């Protein structure tokens, strides 16, 4: 006799069957989803991974075919996205995408079933909720948008809430660890915005459930335990997500959204409030826009015409589920319905974005809201919450229909009938509407440049949509009424319910599922240019400057054909590369530096008012093809890698592009970099001229995705320039020794190479990913070990006492609740059974149970292990936070912060103030707009008439003698002597460490508890260690064991100290140089930020420095009075950075401004009235 299948198996089987039926076109057509983002982006990513899955297995790789190279995930990285990995192993790339989407939707349904069962709903109600979420139009319509990654990131949502609800019920450490693991697994799907929204929902859920529990029981101990367990959950989530989170931080620093986005951009694609009507009339504002090769004409009759720019998705999830949500909200009174209802309301409001006043406050004050656009993306959580609420409505409707519930259901249906009749009246009225009524909605109906004919069509579509709603709504009320009929069995009611729902949602979802054949399509097929490139192979790039005809509309196509392009379609690009392309014009060195050999333009293009014909020459460009497009060959293009013997440091973007676009600039001879050149190179260039760069030779020995091997014959010391995009994660080795990579020509890579023959290797090994991978793997191993230990320790077959929910035993139903089961096929009929209510454990039983657990011999080891693991996890988390928090930053950009519009020639009518100094002037640890030179400029502009330039010449670790030298000599920082700027005033910033140059560890030794090499290793990599080390040495200083920094500096400033003598000479040289140039000067004494009162240790020093300057007739401003009485700790950048913060710089800027006015140091225009 066969064993009856379990109801869980039947549920999964039912979801599988419905999934196969609904998405059969995706599974069995052999075609690819007809969605723009898939056909122009996602397919090519999958193709690249599929192609290299076995030939080059790695976690992170470099995609060289688009945008001059871009970081990309390798095949091994897919272990964190198992669905994607499985489908790419089994199917070709275009088929794998289809199966990936369907599997994601299926797992959404299974996860939703588990979550509803954890809420103690019957198997049937849980199945219906799973079905509602799996087929929800909000999710399914994302297929048409091509948002595969978004669907993948949404799919673990029910799993996360299942784990969270399970943790809140069991109240155990292992359950909360599992919830953190579920959150980490969700984050692995690499859609930060979806993860951000899920974290918001999890926070609301946790706060509400714990808050309600505390309100009910008033148990502060239990409340505190929940808080601690919640913190542990977050810790585990952050540690497990490190493999994604740390590389994301690295990319965020260079991405085009690094400084956030504008409010207008952040609120684009907010859901207009009027579009709530689409939840009942999905085509009210039209449907999606057409895809290429569209073969469903009914979709195209009335495209979307609402207030958003366009939309490719919809929000409909059926009338019957909506009625079930109404039943839950009206008649089900429990904490779950309340919590889910609040989440649904909050995310619905947030999805409206710019249409709710509070969103501007969220954008301004809540981190994250200023980084994303498309607020309506959060509505997937509305789909989740309403699907769960519909499950509660189904439970109320199906289980134990008492007489009281029947009366309530009759009232509900009666109210629905009244609404149904009103809707019919409205439908009849609209069907007889005259032209005058239509004209009343003219402004809305004529959106998007619609004609009168289109406006009438839109109005008719509204009427048709309302008619369809009337029909479905009436049938839905009829189906609900069947539940009240005594002679209708439950199975027939369920059959009618499912039939109507599946027909309703199937009609909607069908409009968002379309496939096309990939073979021969414009997305992958060769055009005349590609055929030409394949006939002329080589290591070069292509610049496509047209998207017509259609075969040129897919910029990522070159990846498919293994050709290299300077353009490509990515969701978010690298900021400096985008700026490079924006400044690039034909005929400029910017094109040559990109290794561009061929340029594609349209046939209609006129060059110098001439029609391009094969053989014609236009400057460096020769016309080599005129077919479906025109192809220009660039005779001046530079190799992918080449050598130069000269280099120049330029500090600003404008200066770099000004030089690059200068007709006299020769990129074959000189490279522009943004930080200090190697000292050996500077020494050699100061003693001899370089030879021509053309005498050096660079050969590409091996060029693979993440490794580039070169052979260089350097005729002189110089730089090897590689036209791969500069990006954190590249490492370079010269003859096996690692060397620094410079950001060259604003976008590319360069390394220093001395004269001679060298083997050079570039490898892409992103450090932050490797660090994140280790953190994730070790955390995962620790969690697995903990769960295994818990499983083996809890060897009991069942819980000995009610309420004992140790891992390994079967927990009883939740205290005070009843468990309900639904058997679908006992004796051929559906039946219901309810369990007995579980009694609470008495205090005596609880004490006995706890005592037994405490006496368990494994508990001592468990507790010690937990403490050790918690400490390790806390240290790792603190280190991650410190590495990425501004509070602990201890360095800044090394490039001087000049005015972006600065030129050597001072424009007429400009008052130019030049400020020279070290890291204090530069503004180490603060933004350029927070430094005191910038704030001084803003004060001058806002309070005076006229034009001002305040030039920030602060250089990190530049002491006074170097500051004097850059005035009149060529230097590696600015190239030219800075007095060439012709300032109207020179300001020199003095700080107490100017005398020091570099820290003299022999006079003030640090106490290291670790070996020197270990100390150096940790100092370079760990900010937590740096903080502890500094705190330890500061403590020794305070006890007198180690000299304090103040005492150390005071010794340097003694009258006969060599350092003091050197400082006086350097300061006198600086002042003499400025006076010989006949420029006014101001010496600004910036006080050390400690003890800003009578006990300040350097008051005598400031007086000595002031006397030195006054003896030369130089004006001096001592800023100490301006800082007197302030809290020094509140004026520093961070715990690890003692430099002034923005508040301190504002104080300094105000004092300097007042001094400039009072002393009349320059001729200022009149004050504004």
N, C-alpha and C positions, 0 to 999 in steps of 0.2 A: 504494500500500500504506500503510495507516494505521500511524502510529508507536505503539508500545506505551506505554501510560500509565506514568508513573513510579510507583514504589512509594509515594512520599510523597503523590502525588495520590490513589492508591487508598486510603491510610490516612485522609486527610482526608475522602474520599468515604464511606468506611465509617463513620467517626464521625458524619458528617452524617446518613446514612441511619438509623443507630441512634438518634440524637438525635431525629429527626423521628418515628420510630415510637414511642419511649418517651414523648415529650411532645406527642403529637398533640392531646391534649385541650386543652393550653394554647395551641397554635398555631392550631387550626382551629375551636374551639367558639364563638368570639366572646364568651366569658364571661370574668369576672374570677376570679382565684384566690380560693378561699374560705378566707381566712386572716385572723384578727382584726386583726393589725398592718397588713395591706394595706388592709383595708376601713375601718379607723378612722383610719389615718394615712398610709401610703405612697401610696394612691390620691389623696388630697387634695393631697399635696405635688406629685405628678406632674401633677395637673390644674392647679394654680396655675402651674407652670413652663410647661406646654404652652400655657396660655391667654395667657401673657405673653412667649412665646418671641420673637415678632416685634413685638408692640406696645410692649414695653419691654425691649429687649435690654440687659443689664447683667451685671456679674459678681456683685455683691452687692446685695440689695434688702432691703426691709422688708415682712414679711408682717403686715398690720394686722388681720386678721380674728380672730385667736385670742390669748388671754393678753395683751390690751392691747398687741399688737404684739410681734413677735419677729424677730430677724435671720434672713435666709434667702438661699439661693443663687439667683442670677439665671440666665437662659438661657445667657449667654455663659460662665458658670462650667462648663458641661457640656463645654467643650472639653477639660477635664481628665478627663472621664468619657465617652469617645466612644461607648461602647455605649448609654448612657442617651440621649445626644444623638441618635444615629441612630434609635433606636426612637421617640422622641417626635416626630421629624421625619416619620416614615413612618406612624404609627398614632395612633389616639385613646389617651388616657391609660391606660384600663383594659386595652386590648390591648397597649399598649407595655410594660407591666409584665411580661406573660407572655413576650413576645419577649425582653425584657431578661434575664430569668432563664435562658431556654433558651440564649441566646447566651453568657452567662457560663459555663454548664456546658460548652458546646461548646468555648469557648476554653480552659477548664481541660484538656480532653482534648488539644487541639492542643499546649498548653504542656507537658503531661506527655510527649507523644510526643517533642517536641524535647529535653526534658531527658534522657530515657532514651537517645535517640540520641547525645547528647553523652557519655553514660556508656559508649558503644560497644556498646550492645545492638543486636541485630538488629531490623529493621523490624517483624517480627511480634511479638516480645516487647515492643517499645516500644508497638505498637498495643494489646496486651492491657493493659499498665500504664495507658495513657491511658484505656482503656475502664473499668478498675476505679476510676479516680479520678473520671471523669466521671459514673458511675452510683453512686458510693459513697453508701450510705444516710445517712452522717453529713452529707453536703452536700445531697443531694436532699431530705431530710426538712425542711431549713430552709425549703423552699417552703411547707410547711404552717404554719410559725411566722410566715410573712410577712416573713422577714428578707432582703429583697432586697438591701439595702446590704451586709449581711454576706456574701452569696454573691458580690456584686461585688468586695468587698475580698479574698475568698479566691481569686478566679479568677486573679490574676497570680502566685500562689504558685509554680507550676511554672516560669513564665517567670523569676522571680527566681533560682531554683536553677539553671536552665539557664545564665543569664548568669554566676552565681558559679562553676559548674563549668567553664565555658568560660574564665573569667579565671584560675582556678587551673591550668588546663592550658597556656594560652598565655603566662601570666606577663607580659603586656604592659599598658602604661598604658591603652590604648584599651579593652581588655577589662574592666578594673576600672572605668573610667568608665562603660561600658555597664551594669555591675552596679549602680552607684550610681543610674543613670538608671532601671533596672528597679525598684529599691526606691522611688525617688521616685514613679514611676508607680503603684505599689501604694498608696502613702500618699495619693495623690490621691483614692482612693475613699472617704475620710472615715470610716473605722472605726478609731479609734485603738487599740482593744483588739486587733483582728486584726493591725494593723501592729506593735504591741508584741510580740505572740507570734511573728510572722514574724522580727522582728529578733533575738529570743532564739534561734530556730532557725538563722538565718544565722550568728550568733556561734558557736554550737556547731559548726556545719558547718565554718566557716572555721578555728577553733582545732584541731579534730580533723584536718582534712585537712593543714593546714600542719604541725601537730605530728607527724603520721605521716610526712610527707615529710622533715622534719628528722631524725627518728629513723632513717630509712632512708639518707639521704645525708650527714648531719652537715655540711651546707653552711651556715655561719653567714651568709655573704654573701647567699645566696638567701633564707634565713629573714628577714634584715633587709629585703630587697627586698619580700617579701610583707607585712611589717608596714607599711612605708611605703605600698605600694599599697592595703592595707586601709584605712589612714587617709584616703587620697585618696578611696576609694570612699565612706566615711562622710561626708566633706565634701560630695561631690557629692549624695549622698542628702539631706543636711540642706538644702542650698541649693535643690535642686529641689522639696523638700517645703515650702519656706517659705510658699508660697501657701496651704497648709492649716495649717501648724504655727503661724504667728504669730497668725492669727485664733483658733486653738484656745486659745492661751495667754490671749488677751484674754477669751474666753468662760470659761475655767477660773477666772479671778479672780472672777467674779460668779456662777458656777454653784452649784447646791446641793451639789456635791461639791468645792468649792474647798478645803476643809480635809481632804480625804480622807474615807473612809467607815469605819464601824466594822468590826471583824473579823468579826462575825456577818453583816453585810451583804456584805462582800467575799467571804465563803465560801459565801454562799447559792448554791444550785444547783451544789454540788460533786458529782461522780459518786461514789455509794457504791461501795465495792469489790466488793460482791456483784453489782453490775450489769455486771461484766465478762462474766457469763454471757450477756448480751444480744447479744454478738458471735457467738454460735452459736445461741442460742434467742431471737430478737428479741422475742417476746411474753411472755417469762417474767414480767415485771412489768406486763403489760398494754401497750396501745398508747397513742397520744395521746388527749387529751381531745377531746370533740366540738366542732366548729365550728357556728356558726349555719347553719340551712338544711342540715344534714348529710343526705346522701342515701346514705351507705354504712354501712348498719347493722352490717355485720360488724366495723367498726372500733370500734363503741360497745359491743360485748358485754362486753369487759373493759378499761375505761380504766386508765390508769397508776395503780399503787398502791404505788410504791416510796417511798423516804425523802425524795426531793425534793418540794417543794410541788406541782408538776405538771410535765409536759413536753409539748411539741408536736413533738418530734423523736425520732429513733432513731439507732442506731449500726451497724446490720448492713451488711456489705458482701459477704456471700456466703461459702459454705463452700469453694468451689474456690479463690478467691483466698487464703483463710486457709491452705489446704493448700500453696499455692505459697509463701507466706511461710515456712511450716515447712521446705519444701525449701531455700529460700535460706539460712535460718539454720543448717540442719544441714549443708549440703553445699557452699555457695559461700563461698570464703575470699578476700575481697578488701577493700580499704579502703572501698569504697562501701557494701557490706553492713554492715560494722562501724559506719560513721558513721550510716547510716540507722537501724540497729538501736538505737544509743544515743539518737538523737533520739526514736524511737518510745517507748522506755522512759521517758525523761525527761518527755515531754509527757503520757504516760499517768499518771504519778505526779502531775504538777502538776494534771491534770484532776480528781484526787480531792480537791484542796483541803483542807478541814478534816479529812479522814480520814488525812492524813499529817502527822506532827509537824513536819516541816521547813517547812511552809507558814506557820506562825506567824512563823518567823524571816524568811522572805521578805517577809511582810507588814510586819514591823517595820523591816527594814533595806534592802530592795531597792526603789528608787523605781519606782512603777507598780503594784505589787501591792496597794497600799492605795488605789488609785483606781478599781479595777474590781470588778465582781461576776461571778458565773457562771464559776468556774474551768474548768468542763467545756468552755467555748468553745474552749479550746486544742486540743481533740481533733481539730479539722480537720487539724492537723499530723500526728496519728497516722494519719488516713486517707491523707494524702499519703505518709508514710513507708512505711506498709504496702503501699500500691499500688505504690510503687517497688520494695519488696522482693519483691512478687509478680511484678513484671516480671523480676527476677533469677531467681526460681524458675522462671518460664516459660522463660527462656533456658537454664537448666540442663536443663530437661525436654525441650525441643524440639531444641536444637542439639547435634549430634554425640553421640548416645546410645551411648557406648562400653560395653563389657562391664562395666567397673568401675562405671560410673554405673548400668547396668541392675541390678547386684547391690544397690547402695544403694537404688535405687527399689523393688526387691522387698521389702527390709527395711522401708522406710518404709510401703509399702502393707500389709505384714503387721502392723506395729504398729497401723496404722489399723484393720485388720479386728478385731484384739483389742479395741481401744477401742470399735468398732462393736458387737461382741457384748455387751460390758459395758453399753453404753447401752441395748441391746435388753432385757437382763435388768432394768435399772432401770425401763424403760418398762413392762414387764409387771408388775413389782412395784407400781408406782404405780397402774396401772389396777385393781388389786385391793386398793388401800389401804382400810382400814376407817376408821370415824369417829374411833377413838382415835388413829390416826396423824395424821389431819388436825388434831386438836386440839393435837398437839404443836407445830404451826406457827401456833397461833391468834393470837398477838400480832402476827405479821407479816401474816397473811392478813386480820386485822380492822382494818388501818390505814385511816385516812381515814374513820372512822365507818361501816365496812362492817357489814352484817348478816351473820348466819350463812349465809344463802342466797348472798350475794355472795362470802363466803369460800370456800364450796364451789365456786362458779363459777370463782373464781381458781385453785383447786387443779386443777380439771379443765382449765383453760387451760394450766397448766404441763405437765400430762400430754400434752395435744394438741401443745404446742410441742415437747416432747421427741420425740414420735412423728414429727413433721415433720422434725426434725433427723436422726433415725435414717434416714429415707428419703433425704433429700438427701445425707447423709454417705455412705450406702451407694452411691448412684449416683455420687458424686464419686470414691470409691475405685475403682469400676468403670471410670470414664473414665480415671483415671490408669493403671489396669491395661491399658487398650487400648494405651498407649504401649509396653508390653512385648510386645505381640502382633506377631509378625513379619509376619503376613498382613494387618494393618490399616495402610493407607496413612496418611501424616501428615495429608492433607487431611480424611480421615474422622474421625481423632482430633480435629482442630481443630473440625470441624463439631459433633461430640458435645460437646466442651468448651464451645463458645459457646452451644449450645442449652440445655444444663443451667444454665450461669451466667445467661443472660438470663432464663430462666424463674424461677430462684431470686430474683434481685435485682428482677426485674419485679414479682413477687408482693409483695415488701416495699415497693417504692417506690410502688406503686399505692395503698397505704393512706395516703400522705401527699400525694396530688395530687387536688384536688377543685376544681371551678369552679362558679360560680353566675352567674345573670344579674344584672347591676347595675341594669338598668331595673326600677323598681318595688320595689326592695329597701328595707329599713328604713334602709340606710346613706346613701342620697341622696334618698329621696322626701320630699316636703313633709309636715309635720304641721300641725295647726291653728294653732299658734303662728307658724310660718314664714309661713303664708298671711296671718295678721294683720299680721306685720311688713311684708310686701310691700305690703299695702294702706295701711300707715302708714309710708312711708319717711322717712328722716331720718338725721342724723349722731348716732347714739347707740349704746350697747352694750347687750348682753343678758346677764343673769345667770341661768343655768340651774341651779336648785337641786334638780333631780330627774333620774333616768334612767329613769323609767317614764312611759308605756308604752314598748315597744321602739323606737318611732320617735324617742324622745328619748335613746337610748343612745349615739349617736355625737356627741361634742362638737365634732369638727372639721367637722361637716356645714355649719356656718354659712359656712365658706369657700366651699363649693360654691354657696351661694345668695347670696354677696356680702353677708353680714351680719356685724356686728362683735360679738364675744363676749369676755367677761372670762376665760373658761376655754378649755381646749383640751388635746389629748393630744400631749405632746412627750416624747421619751426622757429628757432632762435639762432641768430648768427653771432659771430665774434665782432665786437664793436670796432676795433681798430682795422680789421680787414674790410668791413663795410665802409669805413671812412676812406680807406685807400681806394676802393672802387669808385666812391663818389667823387674823388679828386682826379681820377684817371681820365685823360683825354687822349684821343688818337694822336700819334706823332710824338708823345712825351715819353721820357724814360720809364714812367710807371708801367707802360705796356710792355716794354722790353724786359724789365726786371721780373715780370710775372712769367717769363719763359713763353710768351705768346708768339707762336709762329704763324697761326692762321686766324683771320678775323672773318666772321660770317655776317654779311649785311643782306638786306632784302633786295630783290631785283629792281625795286622802284627807287633805290637810293641813288642820289646824284652826288658825285664827289667833285668839288670845285666846279660845280655847275656843268659837269660832264657825265655822260653815261659810261659807267665802267665796262670796258670790253676786255676780253682776254688779251694779255700782252701789254696793256697800258700800265704805266708807272705813275703812282701818286706819292711823291716823297719816298719814304722807305717801303711803301706798300706796292706790290705787284699783283695785278689781277690774274689769277690762275684758273678760275672757273666761273662760268656764267651759265647756270642751269636753273634748278629750282630756287637757287639763291646765288649770291655773288660771294666768291671766296677771294680774300686778299692775303697774300703771303708777306710777312714782315721780315725784311732782310736784316733788321737791326736787333732781332730778338737775342736775348742772352741765354746761355746754357742753364740747365737746372742747377748746376753748381759751378762756381768760378772763383778765381782768386783776385784780390786787390791788395795793393801795397800801401794804400793810404786810408786813413780813417779820420772822421771828425765827429766830435760830440756836439749834438744839438739838443737843446733842452725842451723844446716845445713842439707840438704838432704843427703849428703854423710855420715855424722856422724850417722844419723838415720838408714839408710840402713846398714851401717857397723855394727851397734849394733844389728839390727833385724836379720841379717844373721849370727851373732856370735853364734856358737854352745852352748855357755854357757848362752845365753839369754833365760829367761823364761817369756813368755808373760802372763802367769797366775799370776805372782807375781808383775810385774812392767809395767808401761805404759810410753811411751815417748811422751812428749809434747813439744811445740815450744815457749811457753811464760811463764812468771813468774807464779809460783805456789801460791796458796792462803797462806796468811801469817799465818793463824791458823794451816794449815797443816805443814808449815815449823817449826813453834814453837814447835809443838808436836813431829815432827821427830827429832828435835835437843835435846829433853829431854828424849825420850824413843824409843825403837825399835818397829817396827810394828809386829803384829802377822801375821800368814800365811793367805794369801788371800783365801785359800780354806775353811776357817771357815766362810766366808761370803756367802750369797746366794742371787741370783737374779732370780725372776720368772716373766715371761711375762704373764700379766693378759689380755691384749688386744693388738692385733697387726693388725692395719688397715693401709690403704694407707698413711694417713697423721696424724695419731695419734698412738703413742705407749705408753701403760700404763704398768708400771713395779712395782713390790713389791720387795724392797731390805732390806735384814737383814745384816747390816754392823757390822762385829765383831770389826772393828777399823775404824778410819778415813781413807778415801781413795778415790778412783775414781771408778765410774761406767762406763765401756767401752761398747759402742754400736757399732756394726760392720755395721752400716749404713754409707754410704759415707758422709763425712763432706761437708756441703754445706751451703752457706748463706741462711737464711730463716728458719732454724730450731730454735726452742725455747725449753728450758727445764725448768721444774718446780719441785722442791723438796718440798713436803708437801704444795703445793699451792704457793710457793714463787719462782719467776724466778731466775735462776742461769746461770752463764756463761757456754758456751760449748767450750771445748778445742778441737783443732785438735790433735787427738791421733794417734800415730803410723803412722804418715805422711798422713793418709787417712781417719781415722774413727772419731767418736765422743766420748767424755768423759766429765763427769761432776764430780765435787767434791761432795762427800757425807759423812757427819760426821757419827760417830758411832751411831748405833741404827736402828730402823725400820722406813722405809720411803716409801711413795707412790711417784713414779717418773713418770712424764708425758713428753714425747717428742711430740711436735706438729710442723707441717710444716706450717708456716705462714710467707711467704716472705714479709718483710717490704717494699721493693722497689715496689713489685707488688701492695700492698695495697695503697701505696702512689700514684703510677701511676693510679690506678683505681679511686681513689678519684679525682685526677686532671682531668682525662678523663670524669668522670661522671659530675662533676661540670661544666666543660667547655661545655659539651653537653647540660646540662640544661640551661646554660647561652645562648647558641646559639639558642636553641628552644624558650626560652623566647623572645629573640631579634626578631627572625623571626615572632613569633606570634604577638608581638607588632607592627612590621612593617606592617603585613598583616591587622591587625585591624585598624591601623592608616590610611593606604591607602585604604579608603573605596570607592574611586572613581571607577566607572565601567570601565572607559577607560581613556587614557591619554588625557588631555585637550589640550596640545600643542605638536607639533612634537618635538621629542627630550626629552620629559618628560617621563622618564622610571622608575617612582617610583614603588616600589613593590605593586602589586595589580592591576595595570593597564596593558593593553595589549600594548606592545611596537610596534611601526611601524617598517618597514624594516630599516636596517642600513643606515645612511645618505649617499647619493650619490650612493647607490646601487639599483639594481632592484631585486624584489622578483619574483621568478619563481616557478610555481606550475605545477605538472603533475597529471592529473586525468587519472586513468587507465581505467575507464569504463564509460565515458560519451557517451551515444547513441551507445554503443557497440564498440567504437573505442578509441584508445589512442589519446589524444589531449594535447596541450601545451598552456599555457597562461602566459603572463608576466604582472607584475604590472607596475604602473607608477613610475617614479623616484621621490623620496621624496626630497622636498626642505629643505634647512637648515633653522633653526630658526634664525630670525633676532636678532641683539643685543637688540633692544627694547623689543621684545617678551621675550627674555631670562631674562632681568632685571625684567620684570613684573612677570614672572613665579617664579623667585627666591624670589622676595619680598613677593609673596603670601605664598610661602613655609615658609619663615622666620617668618611670622605673625601667622603661625599655632600654636595653644595653646600647642600642644603636643611636639613642638620642643625643648622647654626649658628642659622638663623632659628627652627627648631623648638625648640631648647633655650632660646633667649631667650624665645620665646613661652610655652613651658611655665613658665618661671620667673615671667614677668609674670602669667600666668593663675593660677598657684599662689598668688602673693602676694595677688592681688586676692581669690581665693576664701578664702584664710586670713583676710584682713582682714574680709570679710563674715561669715564664720563666727564669728570672735572677737567681732564686734559683736553678732551674734545672741545668743551665749552670755552676753555681758555685759549685754545688755538684759533677759535673763530669768533671771539668776542672782542669788541673794541676796548673793553675794560683792561685787557691784559696785553694789548699791542705794545711792542717795544721797538718798532722800526717803522719807517715810512718809505715813500718813493725817493730814490736817490736823485732823480732829475730835479734841477732847479725849477722853481715855480715862477717863471717869468710871465708877464702879461702875454696872453695868447696873440695879441695884436702888435707885439713888440717888434720893431725894426731898428737896425743900427742908426739909420738916419732919423733924427727926431723931427716929426711933422711940425709945420708952422702952427703957432698958437697953442702948443702943448707945454704944460709945466711938468717936467720929468724929475721925480725923486728916486734916487737909487739907494737901496738899503743893502748893505753888505754884512754878512755874518755867517754863523755856522748852523747847526741843526735847530737852534732856538729861533733863528730868523726864518729858516726853511719851514718850520712848523712840524717837527717830527711827531707823528701820532695824531695829527688833526688834518682835516680837509684843507685844501688850498684856500677855500673861501672863509676859513676860520682863523687864518694867520693874521698877525697884526699888520703886515704890509697891505694885505687885501682890505682889512677893516679900516685902515687909515685912508685908503683910496675911496672907499664908500663914504666915509665921513666928509672928505673933501668934495666929492661930487654932490652930496646931498645938501651941504651947507654953503657952498661957494659957487659962484658962476664961473664957468670956464672948463677947460679940459685938462685932466690930470692923468699921468701915468706914474704908478708906484711900482718900481721894478724890484722884485724879490730875488736878490742874488745870494740867498742862503744856501750853503753847501754843507752837507753832512761831514762832520769831523774836520772842518776847515779852521785851523788856528790862525792867530793874528799875523804871523809872518807870511803865511800863504795868502791871506786876505790882502796884504800889502802888495804882493807880487802880481796878483791878477789885475791890478789897476792899470799897469803899463806894459805888461808882457803878454804874449800869446800863451794860452793855457788850454789844458784838455777839457775844461768845463764849458767854456764859451767860444773857444777858438781865438777870438780877437781880445785885445785889452779892453776891459769893461769901461774905462773912461772914454772910449770911443762912442759910448752912448750919449755923450754930451749932457750929463745931468745938470739940473738947476740947483740941486742940493744932494749931498752925499751924507747918508746916515750910516754910522758904524755901530753895530750892536755889540756890547760887551757883556760877557757873563763870566762868572768866577773861574770856570774851567778853561777859559781861553789860554791861560798860562800853561796848561797841562799838555796840550797837544793830544797825546794818547795816554791812557792810564798807565802810570808807572807802578807796576806791581811790586817792584823791589822796595819801594819806599812804603807802600801800604799793602802788604801781602794779604791775599785772601786765604782763609782757612778752609781746606777741602777735606771732607771726611772720606772721599772716595779717591781711588787712583786717578792721576791726572788725565789719562786717556779716557777713562770712564766718565769723569767729570765733564770733559770737553764734549764727548758724544752726547751726554744728556743735556748739556747747556744748549747745544745746537738744535735739539729736537723737542725738548720738553719745557714748556713754560711753567708747568707746575713745579718741576725741579728747580728752575731758575728762581721762582718765587720763594721756595723753601730755602734755597741756598742763600739768597739775598737776606731773607729774614734771619737766618742763622748768623750770618756775618754781622748784620745790624745789631743783633742781640749781643754778640761779642764786643762790638764797638761800644755799646751802652754800658758794659761792665768794665771797660778799660783794657780788656785782653787784647783787643785789636784797635789801632788808632782810628778815630772817627774820620769821616771824609772831610769834615770841616777843619779838624786839626791838621789833616794831611795837606789841604790846600793852603792853610795859613802858614805852614812851614815853607811852602813853595814861594810865597809872597814876602818872605823875609828880605831885608835890605840887601844882604850879600848873597842871596840865593842865585845860582846860575840861571835858573828858570826866570826869576824876576828880572835879571839883567837882559836876558833875551827878549822878554816881553816888552820892556821899555824901548829897546831898540826897534822892535817890530812896530809898536804903536807910533813911535816918532816917525818911522819911515812912512807909515800910512798917512799920517797927518801932513808931513812935508810934501808928499806926492800930490795930495788933494789941493793943498795951498799953492803949489807950483802950477797946477792946472787952473788956478784962480776960480775954484769952486767953493762955495760955502759948505760947511760941514757941521754936523751935530753928532756928538757921541752920546749914545743912549746906554745907560747902565741898567741892565735888567737884573733884579735881585734874585738870589737863589731862593727857591720856594720852601723855606723852612724858618720857623720861629720869626714870623713877621711882626716883631715887637722890639722892645729895648734889648732883648737877649739875642738878637740876630748876630751871628758870628762874624759877619763880613763888613760891618759898618766902617771900620778903620780902613779896610781895603778900598771901599768905594771912594773914600776921601782922598787916598793916595792917587788913585786913577784920575779922579777929577782934577787934582793938582797938576798932574802930568799934562792933561789936555789944556787946562787953563793957561799953563805956561806957554803954550803954543798959540794962544788966542782962539781956541776952539770952544764953541758952546757945548755945555754938558747938561744932560738931563738925567738925574738920578731918579729912577722910578720907585725907589723904596717908599717914599712918602705916599705914593698912590696906592701901594699895597699894604701899607701899615694897618695892623689890626685885622687883616683878613685871615680866614682859615686856610693855611697853606695846603692842606690835604685836598681841599675842595677845588684848588686851582691847578692840580696836576692832571696829566692825561689819564693815568691809570696807576695801578699798584706796581707795575713793572716799568713804568715810564714816568720819570720825574719832570719831563718837559711841561711847559705851560699848556693848559687847555684853552678852549675858545673863550671862556669867561675871563681868564687871565689876559689873553691877547686883546680883548675888548677894553680892559682897563688900561693896558699899555697904549693902544691906539688913541684913546681919548686924551691921555696925558700928552702924547707926542703932538697930536693935533693942536691942543691948547698952547704948547710951547712954540710951535711954528708960527702961530698967529701972534703970540705975545712978543717973541723975539724978532719977528719980521725977517725970518731967515731967507725967504724968497719973496718975490713980488707977486702977491696974490690979487686976483680980481676982487671986486667989491662983494660984501656979504649980500645974500639974497634978502629981499624985503620980507 
